[in-house]
């Protein structure tokens, strides 16, 4: 058996302590960073890289991740969403309940720009369809006609263009810099689509069929009434999702030397 002198043992313990101290002090990369393509702001092709990184990120986010507490984007589940006001200028209130929004990640075209000086990201997505399914409750008047009912909703928006503008500021947290999402502006441009509401007017099939036909014949006008509130509400939903992601991504790890 080999016995160490007090001096040797002390030196060994000090060495191990230094190694542990250095390892603990070394910066650790966020695991979520590994899911994203890293873009260097000073590179000539930075914006092109950012677009590619966003497309990869969207594909990852679409599936969701329990590990990183990210809800799936495909479909995006929204427990409750209210637009309009039966007592206001819109003339009716429409509540989506336990609805699923399909198609947000099925890209036809995308443009993406990062303005790091202004802490702003601008994204424009074009997808073939957005389909909303779930439960609904509606009451009031739409284009002067009375409407009321509750049941199933199925709404399809064809070839929508979706504009995202994500704004924030840089904050320090646990010795690292993070992008703190302050605002998420969302705007839809929807050239056409269709809608069906079941069980209108307490299940009166004749009145329900007439109203659904009227809604589809005037789809763009009806959608125009809904979109302002819909965009504002969905902007808050998307802000929460974006914040959950950026809160796990140290800024200097996704944009080195920014």
C-alpha positions in Angstrom: 0.0 0.0 0.0 1.3 3.5 -0.9 0.9 6.3 1.6 0.8 9.9 0.4 2.6 12.5 2.5 0.5 15.4 3.8 2.1 17.7 1.3 1.3 15.5 -1.7 -2.3 14.9 -0.5 -2.8 18.7 0.0 -1.4 19.4 -3.5 -3.6 16.7 -5.1 -6.7 18.1 -3.4 -5.8 21.7 -4.5 -5.4 20.5 -8.1 -8.8 18.7 -8.1 -10.4 21.7 -6.5 -8.9 24.0 -9.2 -10.2 21.7 -12.0 -13.7 21.6 -10.5 -13.6 25.4 -10.0 -12.6 26.0 -13.6 -15.1 23.5 -15.0 -17.9 25.2 -13.0 -16.8 28.6 -14.1 -16.7 27.7 -17.8 -19.7 29.0 -19.7 -22.2 26.3 -20.6 -24.1 26.5 -23.8 -27.9 26.3 -23.7 -29.0 22.9 -25.0 -31.7 24.7 -27.1 -29.0 26.5 -29.0 -28.0 23.2 -30.6 -31.3 23.1 -32.4 -30.7 26.4 -34.2 -28.3 27.4 -36.9 -25.8 30.0 -35.5 -25.5 33.2 -37.6 -22.6 35.7 -37.2 -23.9 39.3 -37.6 -20.6 40.6 -39.1 -20.7 38.1 -41.9 -21.7 39.3 -45.4 -24.4 36.7 -45.7 -25.9 37.2 -42.2 -29.5 37.9 -43.4 -29.4 34.8 -45.7 -28.2 32.8 -42.7 -30.9 34.2 -40.5 -33.6 33.2 -43.0 -32.2 29.7 -43.1 -32.0 29.6 -39.3 -35.6 30.7 -39.0 -36.8 28.0 -41.4 -35.0 25.3 -39.4 -36.3 26.8 -36.1 -39.8 26.8 -37.4 -39.6 23.1 -38.4 -38.3 22.3 -34.9 -41.0 24.5 -33.1 -43.7 23.0 -35.3 -43.3 19.6 -33.5 -43.0 21.2 -30.0 -40.7 20.0 -27.3 -41.5 18.8 -23.8 -37.8 19.0 -22.9 -37.8 22.8 -23.6 -41.4 23.4 -22.6 -42.4 24.5 -26.2 -45.9 23.9 -27.3 -46.4 22.5 -30.8 -47.0 25.1 -33.6 -48.6 22.3 -35.7 -51.3 22.4 -34.8 -51.3 25.4 -32.5 -53.8 24.8 -29.7 -55.6 27.9 -28.4 -57.8 27.2 -25.3 -60.0 30.3 -25.9 -59.9 33.2 -28.3 -62.5 36.0 -28.4 -63.0 38.6 -31.2 -65.6 41.3 -31.6 -68.2 42.6 -29.2 -72.0 42.2 -29.5 -72.5 45.6 -27.9 -69.7 47.3 -29.8 -69.2 48.7 -33.3 -68.4 45.2 -34.7 -72.0 44.1 -33.8 -71.2 40.6 -32.7 -69.0 38.6 -30.4 -67.4 35.4 -31.6 -65.6 33.1 -29.1 -63.4 30.2 -30.3 -63.2 27.5 -27.6 -60.5 24.8 -27.6 -59.5 25.5 -31.2 -56.7 24.1 -33.2 -55.0 26.2 -35.9 -53.4 24.0 -38.6 -51.0 25.0 -41.4 -48.7 27.7 -39.8 -45.6 25.7 -40.5 -46.4 24.5 -44.0 -44.4 27.1 -45.8 -44.7 28.1 -49.5 -42.5 31.1 -49.1 -40.7 33.0 -46.3 -38.7 36.2 -45.9 -36.9 37.0 -42.7 -34.9 40.0 -41.6 -33.1 40.7 -38.3 -32.3 44.3 -37.3 -30.0 43.8 -34.3 -29.5 47.5 -33.8 -33.2 48.0 -33.3 -33.8 44.6 -31.6 -36.4 43.7 -34.2 -37.1 40.6 -36.3 -39.5 40.8 -39.2 -40.9 37.7 -40.8 -43.3 37.2 -43.7 -44.8 33.8 -44.2 -46.9 32.5 -47.1 -48.7 29.1 -46.5 -51.3 27.3 -48.7 -54.0 27.2 -46.0 -54.8 28.0 -42.4 -57.5 25.8 -41.0 -59.2 26.6 -37.7 -61.3 23.9 -36.0 -62.9 23.7 -32.6 -66.0 25.0 -30.8 -67.5 28.4 -31.1 -70.1 30.7 -29.6 -71.5 33.7 -31.5 -74.2 36.3 -30.8 -75.1 39.6 -32.3 -75.6 41.0 -35.8 -73.3 40.5 -38.8 -73.6 42.8 -41.8 -77.0 43.8 -40.3 -78.3 40.2 -40.1 -78.9 38.6 -36.6 -76.7 35.6 -35.8 -76.5 33.3 -32.8 -75.4 29.8 -32.1 -72.8 27.5 -30.6 -71.3 24.3 -31.9 -68.4 23.3 -34.2 -66.5 25.7 -36.4 -64.4 24.9 -39.4 -62.8 27.8 -41.1 -60.3 27.7 -44.0 -58.2 30.6 -45.1 -56.6 30.2 -48.6 -53.1 31.4 -49.4 -52.7 33.7 -46.4 -49.7 36.0 -46.0 -48.7 36.3 -42.4 -46.6 39.1 -41.2 -44.7 38.9 -37.8 -42.8 41.7 -36.2 -41.0 40.8 -33.0 -39.7 43.6 -30.9 -37.7 43.4 -27.7 -34.7 44.5 -25.6 -31.6 43.0 -24.3 -31.5 42.1 -20.6 -28.9 40.5 -18.3 -29.9 37.3 -16.5 -27.6 35.0 -14.5 -24.6 36.6 -16.0 -25.8 36.2 -19.6 -27.6 38.4 -22.1 -31.0 37.5 -23.4 -33.5 38.9 -25.9 -36.6 39.9 -23.9 -39.7 39.9 -26.2 -41.7 43.1 -25.5 -44.2 43.0 -28.4 -45.3 40.7 -31.1 -47.3 42.4 -33.9 -49.1 40.0 -36.2 -51.0 40.8 -39.4 -52.9 38.5 -41.8 -53.6 39.1 -45.5 -56.2 36.6 -46.6 -57.5 36.7 -50.2 -60.3 34.1 -49.6 -61.6 31.1 -47.9 -64.6 29.4 -46.4 -66.4 28.9 -43.1 -69.0 26.6 -41.6 -70.7 27.0 -38.2 -72.8 24.0 -37.0 -75.9 24.4 -34.8 -76.8 27.9 -35.7 -80.1 29.3 -34.4 -80.6 26.3 -32.0 -80.1 23.8 -34.7 -82.6 25.3 -37.2 -81.2 23.7 -40.4 -82.9 26.1 -42.8 -81.7 29.2 -41.0 -78.3 27.7 -40.4 -77.8 26.7 -44.0 -78.9 30.2 -45.2 -76.5 31.9 -42.8 -73.6 29.7 -43.7 -74.2 30.4 -47.4 -74.4 34.2 -46.6 -71.1 34.0 -44.6 -69.3 32.3 -47.5 -70.7 34.6 -50.1 -69.4 37.5 -48.0 -66.3 35.8 -46.6 -63.9 38.7 -47.2 -66.2 41.2 -45.6 -66.8 39.0 -42.6 -63.1 38.3 -42.3 -62.3 41.9 -42.5 -64.5 42.5 -39.4 -62.8 39.7 -37.5 -59.1 40.2 -38.4 -58.2 43.3 -36.3 -59.2 41.6 -33.0 -58.0 38.2 -34.2 -54.5 39.6 -35.1 -54.2 41.4 -31.7 -55.3 38.3 -29.8 -53.1 35.9 -31.8 -50.2 38.4 -31.4 -50.4 37.9 -27.6 -50.5 34.1 -28.1 -47.4 34.2 -30.3 -45.6 36.6 -28.0 -45.9 34.0 -25.2 -44.5 31.3 -27.5 -41.6 33.5 -28.7 -40.8 34.6 -25.2 -40.6 31.0 -24.0 -38.1 30.3 -26.7 -35.9 33.4 -26.4 -35.8 33.0 -22.7 -33.8 29.8 -23.2 -31.4 31.2 -25.8 -28.5 33.3 -24.6 -28.2 36.1 -27.1 -24.4 35.9 -27.7 -24.7 32.2 -28.4 -27.2 32.6 -31.3 -25.6 35.9 -32.5 -21.9 35.6 -31.6 -20.0 38.9 -31.4 -23.2 40.9 -32.0 
